[in-house]
Amino acid sequence: MHFDYSETQNMIAQSIRDFAEKNIKPYIMEWDEAQIFPVPLFKQLGEMGFMGILVPEALGGSGLGYHEYITIIEEISKVDPSIGLSVAAHNSLCTNHILTFGNEEQKKKWIPKLASGEHIGAWGLTEHNTGSDAAGMNTTAKKDGDYWIVNGAKNFITHAISGDISVVIVRTGKKGDSRGMTAFVFEKGMEGFSSGKKENKLGMRASETAELIFDNCRIPDANRLGEVGEGFIQAMKILDGGRISIGALSLGIAKGAYEAALKYSKERQQFGKAISEFQGVSFKLVDMATEIEASELLLHKAAFLKQQHRPVTTAGAMAKMYASEVCVKVANEAVQIHGGYGYTKDYPVEKFYRDAKLCTIGEGTTEIQKVVISRNLLKG
């Protein structure tokens, strides 16, 4: 057991810091206020290998592991969580689903373009009336020879408009049956496949969120991932890794907010001294730093288990749940330390505060994480 970052992790961290300083930081508020999803940026990230982080080199990826993956998502999210969220969704949901459950032909067809950033990936599970109750989905696929006819809609889908490739789980059996759903790969431009309303969000505004709509969409059976009826089981396994992603996103937000608050507390003078010298402020910083440290350890434990192909459901849920709640708390305290200035867009903590909340909701709410964890605890 060791706690030092590897040389590779340190190199990656410095590389993404330099990239973010030049290509992300100057445009943060422009993208946020206009809700611009900066597609060209993701092409650049692809050139750096950050759109195929976990993809083997043979398929055009970086061939890195989950510890490096956490480092990349964390460092991007310290600057702009919206971009961190989109990189995470592309890598851990869409790309990883095809990588994990696709056959060799499917991997060769779709993975290299996703890994290079030439194509942007989306992943669809959630529907308007089925958030946490994913098994109750209403989007259906009916077999028609060598094709399936798909009808319905998915919502809150990252990259629904700009995505070139979408992995979507639809119902092929009885409603509520965990073995009644199947995963398919939809390509932009397919007849009957379109995007709908773009959500006007509180935070993460540069990460595109919209509907996916299926209107008698004909999709070939060759686009099916795995066996018929395996979609839900596949999705749950993908979400195990996805929770590490959201934990890393949360860690980045918490660190970004904490670092901004620490800096401000040393510069802000009141009653003749820096506010960091007041116990009321310094104790806030202590709590923030300690909980960030705990989040990081939980995340890297989950990454270790994932890397070793060991059961990660409980560890991933714990890491995601804790890190996401911590990032909301840290962002809140960072605004408090800034006082009135924290409520303005002149300082970065205002945006961290807005962005943080999604982390306790996306890829399974805090409450769902508790359900997952308690079930596994009670099994033992």
C-alpha positions as CSV (number, residue, x, y, z in Angstrom):
1,M,0.0,0.0,0.0
2,H,1.4,3.4,-1.0
3,F,0.0,6.9,-1.3
4,D,2.3,8.6,-3.7
5,Y,1.1,9.5,-7.2
6,S,3.0,7.7,-9.9
7,E,5.3,9.6,-12.3
8,T,2.7,9.0,-15.0
9,Q,0.0,10.6,-12.9
10,N,2.1,13.6,-12.0
11,M,3.0,14.1,-15.7
12,I,-0.7,13.8,-16.7
13,A,-1.8,16.2,-14.0
14,Q,0.8,18.8,-15.2
15,S,-0.2,18.3,-18.8
16,I,-3.9,18.8,-18.1
17,R,-3.2,21.8,-15.9
18,D,-1.2,23.5,-18.7
19,F,-3.9,22.6,-21.2
20,A,-6.8,23.9,-19.0
21,E,-5.0,27.2,-18.2
22,K,-4.6,27.9,-21.9
23,N,-7.7,26.4,-23.5
24,I,-10.5,26.3,-20.8
25,K,-9.9,28.9,-18.1
26,P,-10.3,32.0,-20.4
27,Y,-13.7,30.8,-21.7
28,I,-15.3,29.4,-18.5
29,M,-17.9,32.2,-18.0
30,E,-18.6,32.7,-21.7
31,W,-19.5,29.0,-22.1
32,D,-21.4,29.0,-18.8
33,E,-23.6,32.0,-19.4
34,A,-24.4,31.1,-23.1
35,Q,-24.6,27.4,-22.4
36,I,-22.1,26.7,-25.1
37,F,-20.9,23.1,-25.5
38,P,-17.4,23.7,-27.0
39,V,-17.1,20.8,-29.4
40,P,-13.7,21.9,-30.8
41,L,-12.3,21.6,-27.3
42,F,-13.2,18.0,-27.2
43,K,-11.4,17.4,-30.5
44,Q,-8.3,18.9,-28.8
45,L,-8.7,16.7,-25.8
46,G,-9.0,13.7,-28.1
47,E,-5.6,14.6,-29.7
48,M,-4.1,14.6,-26.2
49,G,-5.6,11.1,-25.5
50,F,-8.1,12.2,-22.9
51,M,-11.2,11.0,-24.9
52,G,-10.0,7.4,-24.8
53,I,-8.3,7.2,-21.4
54,L,-9.2,3.6,-20.6
55,V,-9.2,2.4,-24.2
56,P,-6.3,0.0,-25.1
57,E,-3.7,1.5,-27.4
58,A,-4.6,-1.1,-30.1
59,L,-7.9,0.6,-30.5
60,G,-6.5,4.1,-30.5
61,G,-6.8,4.9,-26.8
62,S,-4.3,5.9,-24.1
63,G,-4.4,2.5,-22.4
64,L,-4.4,4.1,-18.9
65,G,-5.9,2.9,-15.7
66,Y,-8.5,4.2,-13.3
67,H,-6.0,6.0,-11.0
68,E,-4.9,8.0,-14.0
69,Y,-8.5,8.5,-15.1
70,I,-9.4,10.0,-11.7
71,T,-6.4,12.3,-12.0
72,I,-7.6,13.6,-15.4
73,I,-11.2,14.2,-14.4
74,E,-10.2,15.8,-11.2
75,E,-7.7,18.2,-12.8
76,I,-10.2,19.3,-15.5
77,S,-12.9,19.7,-12.9
78,K,-10.8,21.9,-10.7
79,V,-10.9,24.4,-13.6
80,D,-14.3,23.8,-15.1
81,P,-16.6,21.0,-13.8
82,S,-18.8,21.2,-16.9
83,I,-15.9,20.0,-19.1
84,G,-14.9,17.4,-16.5
85,L,-18.5,16.1,-16.6
86,S,-18.5,15.8,-20.4
87,V,-15.1,14.1,-20.5
88,A,-16.3,11.6,-17.8
89,A,-19.6,10.8,-19.6
90,H,-17.9,10.3,-22.9
91,N,-15.2,8.0,-21.4
92,S,-16.9,6.0,-18.7
93,L,-20.4,5.6,-20.1
94,C,-20.6,5.6,-23.9
95,T,-17.1,4.5,-24.8
96,N,-16.6,2.1,-21.9
97,H,-20.0,0.4,-22.5
98,I,-19.0,-0.5,-26.1
99,L,-15.5,-1.4,-24.9
100,T,-16.8,-3.7,-22.2
101,F,-19.8,-5.3,-23.9
102,G,-19.2,-4.9,-27.7
103,N,-17.9,-7.7,-29.9
104,E,-14.6,-7.2,-31.8
105,E,-16.3,-5.9,-34.9
106,Q,-18.3,-3.3,-32.9
107,K,-15.2,-2.2,-31.0
108,K,-13.2,-1.7,-34.2
109,K,-16.1,0.2,-35.8
110,W,-16.8,2.7,-33.1
111,I,-14.1,2.8,-30.4
112,P,-11.2,4.4,-32.4
113,K,-13.2,7.5,-33.5
114,L,-14.5,7.9,-29.9
115,A,-11.0,7.5,-28.5
116,S,-9.6,10.2,-30.8
117,G,-12.4,12.7,-30.1
118,E,-13.5,12.6,-33.8
119,H,-16.8,11.3,-32.4
120,I,-18.5,12.4,-29.2
121,G,-20.4,9.8,-27.2
122,A,-23.7,9.9,-25.3
123,W,-25.3,7.3,-23.1
124,G,-29.1,6.9,-22.5
125,L,-30.8,5.3,-19.6
126,T,-33.0,7.9,-17.8
127,E,-36.5,8.8,-19.0
128,H,-39.0,11.5,-18.0
129,N,-40.9,9.2,-15.6
130,T,-38.2,6.8,-14.7
131,G,-35.2,8.4,-13.0
132,S,-34.1,6.0,-10.3
133,D,-36.7,3.5,-11.4
134,A,-34.8,2.6,-14.6
135,A,-36.5,-0.8,-15.0
136,G,-39.8,1.0,-15.5
137,M,-38.7,2.5,-18.7
138,N,-41.2,3.1,-21.5
139,T,-38.9,3.3,-24.6
140,T,-39.4,0.1,-26.5
141,A,-37.8,-1.9,-29.3
142,K,-39.8,-4.4,-31.3
143,K,-38.0,-7.0,-33.5
144,D,-38.6,-6.7,-37.2
145,G,-36.5,-9.2,-39.1
146,D,-32.9,-8.1,-38.9
147,Y,-33.9,-4.8,-37.5
148,W,-35.6,-3.4,-34.3
149,I,-38.2,-0.6,-34.3
150,V,-37.6,1.8,-31.4
151,N,-40.1,4.3,-30.0
152,G,-39.9,6.5,-27.0
153,A,-37.6,9.2,-25.5
154,K,-34.7,9.6,-23.0
155,N,-34.0,12.7,-21.1
156,F,-31.2,14.4,-19.1
157,I,-28.8,12.9,-21.6
158,T,-25.3,14.4,-21.8
159,H,-24.4,15.2,-25.4
160,A,-27.8,14.3,-26.8
161,I,-27.6,17.0,-29.5
162,S,-23.8,16.9,-30.3
163,G,-23.2,13.2,-29.8
164,D,-22.2,11.2,-32.8
165,I,-22.6,7.8,-31.1
166,S,-25.2,7.0,-28.4
167,V,-25.4,3.8,-26.4
168,V,-29.1,3.5,-25.3
169,I,-30.8,1.0,-23.1
170,V,-34.4,0.2,-24.3
171,R,-37.1,-2.2,-23.2
172,T,-37.3,-5.4,-25.3
173,G,-39.3,-7.4,-22.7
174,K,-41.8,-6.8,-19.9
175,K,-41.9,-3.6,-18.0
176,G,-40.1,-3.8,-14.7
177,D,-38.2,-7.0,-15.7
178,S,-34.5,-6.5,-15.1
179,R,-33.9,-8.9,-17.9
180,G,-36.3,-7.2,-20.3
181,M,-33.9,-4.5,-21.5
182,T,-31.3,-4.4,-24.2
183,A,-28.5,-2.0,-25.2
184,F,-28.1,-0.7,-28.7
185,V,-25.6,1.7,-30.4
186,F,-27.4,4.5,-32.3
187,E,-25.6,6.7,-34.8
188,K,-26.3,10.3,-35.5
189,G,-28.4,10.7,-38.7
190,M,-30.4,7.4,-38.3
191,E,-33.9,7.8,-39.6
192,G,-36.3,8.3,-36.7
193,F,-33.5,9.2,-34.3
194,S,-33.3,12.8,-33.2
195,S,-32.6,15.1,-30.2
196,G,-35.1,17.2,-28.4
197,K,-35.2,20.0,-25.9
198,K,-31.9,21.3,-24.4
199,E,-32.2,21.7,-20.7
200,N,-31.6,25.2,-19.2
201,K,-29.6,24.2,-16.1
202,L,-28.6,25.6,-12.7
203,G,-25.0,24.5,-13.2
204,M,-22.7,22.4,-15.5
205,R,-24.1,24.7,-18.2
206,A,-21.3,24.1,-20.7
207,S,-22.0,20.4,-20.6
208,E,-24.9,19.8,-23.0
209,T,-28.0,18.0,-21.7
210,A,-31.0,17.2,-23.8
211,E,-33.6,14.6,-24.9
212,L,-33.0,11.7,-27.3
213,I,-36.2,10.9,-29.3
214,F,-37.0,7.7,-31.1
215,D,-39.9,7.8,-33.7
216,N,-40.2,4.4,-35.4
217,C,-36.4,4.4,-35.6
218,R,-35.1,1.3,-37.4
219,I,-31.8,0.0,-36.0
220,P,-30.0,-3.1,-37.3
221,D,-29.6,-6.0,-34.9
222,A,-25.8,-5.7,-35.7
223,N,-25.9,-2.6,-33.4
224,R,-27.1,-4.6,-30.4
225,L,-24.5,-4.8,-27.6
226,G,-24.5,-8.3,-26.0
227,E,-27.5,-10.5,-25.7
228,V,-31.1,-9.5,-25.8
229,G,-32.2,-8.8,-22.2
230,E,-28.8,-8.0,-20.9
231,G,-29.1,-4.2,-21.1
232,F,-30.0,-3.4,-17.6
233,I,-27.4,-5.7,-16.1
234,Q,-24.8,-4.1,-18.4
235,A,-25.9,-0.6,-17.4
236,M,-25.5,-1.4,-13.7
237,K,-22.0,-2.6,-14.3
238,I,-21.2,0.5,-16.3
239,L,-22.6,2.7,-13.5
240,D,-20.2,1.0,-11.0
241,G,-17.3,2.7,-13.0
242,G,-19.4,5.8,-13.7
243,R,-19.6,6.4,-9.9
244,I,-15.9,6.6,-9.8
245,S,-16.2,9.2,-12.5
246,I,-18.6,11.3,-10.6
247,G,-16.5,10.9,-7.5
248,A,-13.5,12.2,-9.4
249,L,-15.6,15.1,-10.7
250,S,-16.7,15.9,-7.1
251,L,-13.2,15.7,-5.9
252,G,-12.1,18.2,-8.6
253,I,-14.9,20.6,-7.6
254,A,-14.1,20.3,-3.9
255,K,-10.4,21.0,-4.5
256,G,-11.1,23.9,-6.9
257,A,-13.4,25.5,-4.4
258,Y,-11.1,24.8,-1.4
259,E,-8.0,26.2,-3.2
260,A,-10.0,29.4,-4.2
261,A,-11.2,29.8,-0.6
262,L,-7.7,29.2,0.9
263,K,-6.2,31.8,-1.4
264,Y,-8.9,34.4,-0.7
265,S,-8.7,33.9,3.0
266,K,-5.0,34.7,3.0
267,E,-5.5,37.8,0.9
268,R,-8.7,39.2,2.5
269,Q,-7.9,41.6,5.4
270,Q,-10.4,42.4,8.2
271,F,-9.6,44.0,11.6
272,G,-6.0,44.4,10.6
273,K,-5.2,40.8,9.6
274,A,-5.9,38.1,7.1
275,I,-9.3,36.4,7.7
276,S,-7.5,33.0,7.6
277,E,-6.0,33.9,11.0
278,F,-9.5,33.9,12.5
279,Q,-10.4,30.5,14.1
280,G,-13.9,30.6,12.5
281,V,-12.4,30.6,9.1
282,S,-9.3,28.4,9.7
283,F,-11.5,25.7,11.2
284,K,-13.7,25.7,8.1
285,L,-10.6,25.2,6.0
286,V,-9.5,22.3,8.3
287,D,-12.8,20.5,7.8
288,M,-12.7,21.1,4.0
289,A,-9.2,19.8,3.7
290,T,-9.8,16.7,5.8
291,E,-13.0,15.7,4.0
292,I,-11.3,16.2,0.6
293,E,-8.5,13.9,1.8
294,A,-11.0,11.3,2.8
295,S,-12.8,11.6,-0.5
296,E,-9.6,11.0,-2.4
297,L,-8.7,7.9,-0.4
298,L,-12.1,6.4,-0.9
299,L,-11.9,7.1,-4.7
300,H,-8.5,5.6,-5.1
301,K,-9.5,2.5,-3.2
302,A,-12.4,2.0,-5.6
303,A,-10.1,2.6,-8.5
304,F,-7.7,0.0,-7.1
305,L,-10.5,-2.6,-6.9
306,K,-11.8,-1.7,-10.4
307,Q,-8.3,-2.0,-11.8
308,Q,-7.9,-5.5,-10.1
309,H,-11.3,-6.6,-11.6
310,R,-12.6,-7.1,-8.1
311,P,-16.1,-6.3,-6.9
312,V,-16.4,-2.5,-6.8
313,T,-20.1,-1.8,-6.3
314,T,-20.0,-1.0,-2.6
315,A,-16.7,0.9,-2.7
316,G,-17.7,2.9,-5.8
317,A,-21.1,3.8,-4.3
318,M,-19.4,4.9,-1.0
319,A,-16.8,7.0,-2.9
320,K,-19.4,8.6,-5.1
321,M,-21.8,9.3,-2.2
322,Y,-19.2,10.7,0.1
323,A,-17.2,12.8,-2.4
324,S,-20.4,14.3,-3.9
325,E,-21.8,15.3,-0.6
326,V,-18.4,16.7,0.4
327,C,-18.1,18.8,-2.8
328,V,-21.5,20.4,-2.1
329,K,-20.4,21.2,1.5
330,V,-17.0,22.5,0.5
331,A,-18.4,24.7,-2.3
332,N,-20.9,26.1,0.2
333,E,-18.2,26.9,2.8
334,A,-16.0,28.4,0.0
335,V,-18.8,30.9,-0.8
336,Q,-19.2,31.6,2.9
337,I,-15.5,32.4,3.3
338,H,-15.7,34.8,0.4
339,G,-18.7,36.5,2.0
340,G,-20.5,38.8,-0.4
341,Y,-17.9,38.4,-3.1
342,G,-18.7,34.7,-3.2
343,Y,-22.1,35.5,-4.4
344,T,-20.8,37.3,-7.4
345,K,-19.5,35.9,-10.7
346,D,-16.2,37.8,-10.3
347,Y,-14.9,34.8,-8.2
348,P,-14.9,31.1,-9.2
349,V,-16.6,29.8,-6.1
350,E,-20.1,31.0,-7.3
351,K,-19.8,28.6,-10.2
352,F,-18.4,25.7,-8.1
353,Y,-21.4,26.2,-5.8
354,R,-23.9,25.8,-8.7
355,D,-22.0,23.0,-10.4
356,A,-21.6,20.9,-7.3
357,K,-25.2,20.0,-6.7
358,L,-25.5,17.8,-9.8
359,C,-22.9,15.4,-8.3
360,T,-25.4,14.3,-5.6
361,I,-28.0,13.5,-8.3
362,G,-26.2,12.3,-11.5
363,E,-25.5,8.6,-12.0
364,G,-27.5,7.7,-8.9
365,T,-28.6,10.0,-6.2
366,T,-27.2,9.9,-2.7
367,E,-30.3,8.1,-1.6
368,I,-29.8,5.4,-4.3
369,Q,-26.1,5.0,-3.3
370,K,-27.4,4.3,0.2
371,V,-29.8,1.7,-1.1
372,V,-26.9,0.0,-3.1
373,I,-24.5,0.1,-0.1
374,S,-27.1,-1.2,2.4
375,R,-28.1,-4.1,0.2
376,N,-24.5,-5.2,-0.1
377,L,-23.9,-4.7,3.6
378,L,-26.9,-6.8,4.5
379,K,-26.0,-9.6,2.1
380,G,-22.8,-10.1,4.0
